Amino acid sequence: MPHPFLADYSLRMDTPRIRPAAAADALTIGRLLDQLGYPNDASEIPGRIERLHARPGTAVLVAEDESGELLGVVTVHLFDALHATEPAAWLTALVVEEKARGQGVGSALVARAEQWAIEHGAHRISLTSALHRERAHEFYKARDYEHTGVRLTKIFVKRSGSTKRGAGHAARRAGGKDAGNRSRG
């Protein structure tokens, strides 16, 4: 039986079918991740899905319409912490196909990720979202997510493979922006 607060989500389209992601979803997931601002090589996606499904406490879920067209993807992870007995859940990616946004797909994916987390013992779920994603922030706030902290990131390896230590910090001190250290997510 779903948690009571999960029943409060009103969807503006027929509820999409939510299922575990499969290797066959790779091209669409790659395109979705690109829409989110994460350029990728779609040929790597099947291996990522396989590794995530093999990791205990992780779910990769996709939403599809009645014709089987993939509309969105969400990932959720559980992790144990020293300061709490129960696991915490972390929503690490959510993206909905541009043409399907505003139709309840994201709400359905988040509700299913929350339900999955509750079923696996989590008492809370968290996420990070880049500062420039103001619409996403409003989306989550409308679903009772609260701004409870700050995320800080340190990039070890740039996409080019270089490991310029301190370059981001020095550039910020000088007033410049280091593209490799901009918030993603």
N, C-alpha and C positions, 0 to 999 in steps of 0.2 A: 504494500500500500504506500503511495507516495506521501512524502512529508506534506503537512497541510499547506505550507506557504507555496509549494510548487503548483497547487491547483489555481492560484490567483493569476497566472499569466494568461492574458487574453491574446489570442492569435488572430491576425487579420486574414489569413489564408487557411485552407485546410491544413491541419497539422501535418508537417512533413514526416516522412518515415525516417527514423534515426537508427543507424546501424553502425557496427564497427567498420572502420576504413579497411579497404582491401588494396592489394597491389594494383589491381585494374583501375583504381581511382587516381593513380599517380599523375597523369597528365592534367586532370581537372584540379587536383590539389595543388600541383605546381603553379597553375594559372591563378588559383585563388591566393596562394602565398605571394605571388608577384603583385596582385592587386593590393595586398596588404603592405607592400614595400619591401619584400624579401625576394629579390631575384634568385633564381635557383635553377639547377639542372634537374629536370623532371625524371631523368634516368636514375637519380639518387633516391627518389621518394619511396619506391618499393622497399629498399633496404632500410630506410628510416622507419617506415611503418612496421616492418618485421621486427626491428630492434625495440621499438616502443611497445608493441604487443607482447614481446617476450619479457619485458621488464615488469615484474610484479608491481601492482599499484599504479598502473598507467592505462589510460583509455584514449584511443583516437577514434572519434565518432564523426560520421558524416550525416548530413541531411539530404534527402532526395525527394523530389516531387512524385506524384502518382505515375508519371511516365518513366521514372528511374533516373531523371536528370539530377546530377549532383548540384546542390545549391549552397552548401557550406560545410565547414569542418571546425571541430573544436578538439583540443587536447586537454586532458586533466591528469594530474599526477598526485599521488599521496606521498607524504614523507613524514618520518618520525623526527621528533625534536626532543632535546634534553629537557626543555622547560614545560612540556605537556605530556600527559599520558596518552591521549588520543592522537591519531595522525592528523595532520593538516592537509588540506587539498590546495592545489595550485593550478589555476587555469592558465595555460601557457600560450595558447593560440586560439583565436576565434576569428573567422573570416566568412563572410557571406557573399555570394556572387552579386556583383554590382546591380544587375537587373532585378534581383530578388530582395534587395535591402528594403526595410520598412514594411515587410509583409509577415513578420513573425518568425522567420527562419532562425535568426539569431536568438530570439527569446526561447524558442524550442530547444536549440542546442545548449544554451546556458542552463535551462531548466533540467535537461537530461544529464548534463555534467554534474550539476548540483545533486540531483537524485542519486547518481552513481557514487558521488563522494560520501553522501549520507549513508548509503547502503554499505559502504566500505569503512564506516566508523569515524569519518571526519566530523568534527564539530564546527569547522569553519572552512571557508574557501577564500583564497586571495588571488590577486592577479596584479600584473603591472601593465601600464599603458603609457606610451610615449606622450610627452607633454603636448605635442601638436595634435593629438587625436581627441579634440574637444568633444566631437559628436559621440565618440566611443565612451568618454567619461560620463556624458549625460545618459547614454544607454544603460550603463552599469548602475548609476545612481538611481535611475527609474526602477531598477530591480533590487533596491535596498543595499547596494554595495556602498561602503563608506570610505572616505579618504582617511586612512589610518596611519600613513607613514610616507616615507620617501625611499625610492629605489636609487641606489648608486651602483654604477657599473664600471668595471675596469676591463678594458679589452687587452687580452694577452697577445693575440695574433690578428693582425689586420687581414682583410680578405685577400690582399696581395701576397700574404705569407710573411711579411716583414714583422719584426717584433721591436719596434722603436719604443723603448721604455721611456716614459716621461714626456714624450712629444706632445701628448694631449694636454697635460698639465702645463707645460711651458707655453703652449700656444694660447691656452685660456688666460694665463697670467699676462700675456702680452696683448690680450684682447682679441685674438683671432679665434677662429673655429677650426677644430680638427675634425674633418668629415668622418674619420674612422671612429671617433669617440662620441658621435651624436647618439642620443638615445634611440633605440630601436625597440619595437614591441608594443 
